[in-house]
Amino acid sequence: MNPDLKAAIIHAVESEPFAKLLDMRLVHLEVGRSVVEMVYRPDQMGNIQGRAHGGAIYALIDEALEAAAHTDGTRCAALTASVTYIASPTPGSCLRAEARRIAGTRKTISLEARVTDPDGTLIAICQGLAYRTGKPLLPLPE
């Protein structure tokens, strides 16, 4: 993977306001694959049933999909995402979203993501489709 592109994606995730708000960390990045982690904090990420809010889990998935989609250096925009929530995480657990590209054409990329807890319990799965704009990712705006 182009080192400048990798550094730019890492910096973009570290600087992204929403990712910072949820304390997301990009812990692995390679062509077509990323891993993003976040600690589940029920006081900030809980729903009315006392479980993990689906939006918090999806935010983690979306960050991982976004990073993986951009590893070819082309700007992408999400078209669809279908999430299946399997289990609610334990409070304080570090959730890990691993996203990978599974297919692609000149105009689209199909990706999948799996969210697990530290014990390997499957929390959610997602299949997504992104549109390739054809525009280069670099340089990223400051």
C-alpha positions as CSV (number, residue, x, y, z in Angstrom):
1,M,0.0,0.0,0.0
2,N,1.2,3.5,-0.8
3,P,2.8,4.8,2.4
4,D,1.5,8.4,1.8
5,L,-2.1,7.1,1.3
6,K,-1.9,4.9,4.4
7,A,-0.6,7.8,6.5
8,A,-3.4,10.1,5.1
9,I,-6.1,7.6,5.9
10,I,-4.8,7.0,9.4
11,H,-4.5,10.8,10.0
12,A,-8.1,11.3,8.6
13,V,-9.5,8.8,11.1
14,E,-7.6,10.2,14.0
15,S,-8.8,13.7,13.1
16,E,-12.4,12.9,12.2
17,P,-14.7,14.6,14.8
18,F,-17.2,11.8,15.0
19,A,-14.6,9.1,15.4
20,K,-12.9,11.2,18.1
21,L,-16.2,11.7,19.9
22,L,-16.6,7.9,20.2
23,D,-12.9,7.3,20.8
24,M,-12.4,5.1,17.8
25,R,-9.0,3.9,16.9
26,L,-7.8,2.6,13.5
27,V,-5.5,-0.3,14.6
28,H,-4.8,-2.0,11.3
29,L,-4.9,-0.9,7.6
30,E,-3.9,-2.7,4.5
31,V,-5.3,-2.7,0.9
32,G,-8.9,-3.7,1.1
33,R,-9.0,-4.3,4.9
34,S,-9.2,-2.3,8.1
35,V,-9.7,-2.8,11.8
36,V,-11.2,-0.1,14.0
37,E,-11.8,-0.4,17.8
38,M,-14.0,1.4,20.3
39,V,-14.8,0.8,23.9
40,Y,-18.6,0.3,24.5
41,R,-19.6,2.9,27.2
42,P,-23.2,2.3,28.2
43,D,-23.5,5.7,29.8
44,Q,-23.0,7.3,26.4
45,M,-23.9,4.5,24.0
46,G,-26.8,2.8,25.6
47,N,-30.4,2.7,24.3
48,I,-33.7,2.8,26.2
49,Q,-33.5,-0.9,26.9
50,G,-30.1,-0.6,28.6
51,R,-28.4,-2.3,25.7
52,A,-25.9,-1.0,23.1
53,H,-27.5,1.6,20.8
54,G,-27.5,0.3,17.2
55,G,-26.3,3.7,16.0
56,A,-23.1,3.3,18.1
57,I,-22.4,-0.1,16.7
58,Y,-23.1,1.1,13.2
59,A,-20.8,4.1,13.6
60,L,-18.0,1.7,14.4
61,I,-18.9,-0.4,11.3
62,D,-19.1,2.6,9.1
63,E,-15.6,3.9,10.2
64,A,-14.1,0.5,9.4
65,L,-15.9,0.3,6.0
66,E,-14.8,3.8,5.1
67,A,-11.2,3.1,5.9
68,A,-11.1,-0.2,3.9
69,A,-12.9,1.3,1.0
70,H,-10.4,4.1,0.5
71,T,-7.3,2.0,0.5
72,D,-7.1,1.9,-3.3
73,G,-6.7,5.7,-3.2
74,T,-10.1,6.6,-4.8
75,R,-12.8,8.7,-3.0
76,C,-15.8,6.6,-2.2
77,A,-19.3,7.3,-1.0
78,A,-21.5,4.8,0.8
79,L,-24.6,3.6,-1.2
80,T,-26.1,1.0,1.1
81,A,-25.4,-0.9,4.3
82,S,-27.3,-3.8,5.8
83,V,-26.6,-4.6,9.4
84,T,-27.6,-7.6,11.4
85,Y,-27.2,-7.1,15.2
86,I,-26.4,-10.4,16.8
87,A,-25.6,-9.7,20.5
88,S,-25.3,-6.7,22.8
89,P,-21.7,-6.2,24.1
90,T,-20.7,-6.2,27.8
91,P,-20.3,-2.8,29.3
92,G,-16.7,-1.6,29.0
93,S,-15.7,-4.1,26.4
94,C,-13.5,-3.1,23.5
95,L,-15.4,-3.7,20.3
96,R,-13.5,-4.6,17.1
97,A,-14.8,-3.9,13.6
98,E,-13.0,-5.7,10.9
99,A,-13.9,-4.6,7.4
100,R,-12.8,-6.1,4.1
101,R,-13.4,-5.5,0.4
102,I,-15.0,-8.6,-1.1
103,A,-15.6,-7.5,-4.7
104,G,-15.3,-4.5,-6.8
105,T,-15.9,-3.0,-10.2
106,R,-14.8,0.3,-11.8
107,K,-17.7,2.1,-10.1
108,T,-18.5,0.1,-6.9
109,I,-17.0,-1.8,-4.1
110,S,-18.7,-4.4,-2.0
111,L,-17.5,-4.7,1.5
112,E,-18.3,-6.7,4.6
113,A,-17.7,-6.0,8.3
114,R,-17.9,-8.0,11.5
115,V,-17.9,-6.6,15.0
116,T,-16.7,-8.8,17.8
117,D,-15.9,-8.4,21.5
118,P,-12.6,-9.4,23.2
119,D,-13.9,-13.0,23.6
120,G,-14.6,-13.3,19.9
121,T,-18.4,-13.1,20.4
122,L,-20.1,-11.8,17.2
123,I,-21.9,-8.6,17.9
124,A,-22.9,-7.5,14.4
125,I,-22.3,-8.2,10.7
126,C,-22.7,-5.8,7.8
127,Q,-22.7,-5.9,4.1
128,G,-22.1,-2.6,2.4
129,L,-21.8,-1.1,-1.1
130,A,-19.8,2.0,-1.9
131,Y,-19.7,4.2,-5.0
132,R,-16.2,4.9,-6.5
133,T,-16.2,8.6,-7.6
134,G,-13.2,8.2,-9.8
135,K,-11.5,11.1,-8.0
136,P,-8.2,10.5,-6.2
137,L,-8.3,10.5,-2.4
138,L,-5.1,12.5,-2.0
139,P,-4.7,15.2,-1.1
140,L,-7.1,15.1,1.8
141,P,-8.5,18.4,3.0
142,E,-6.9,19.7,6.2
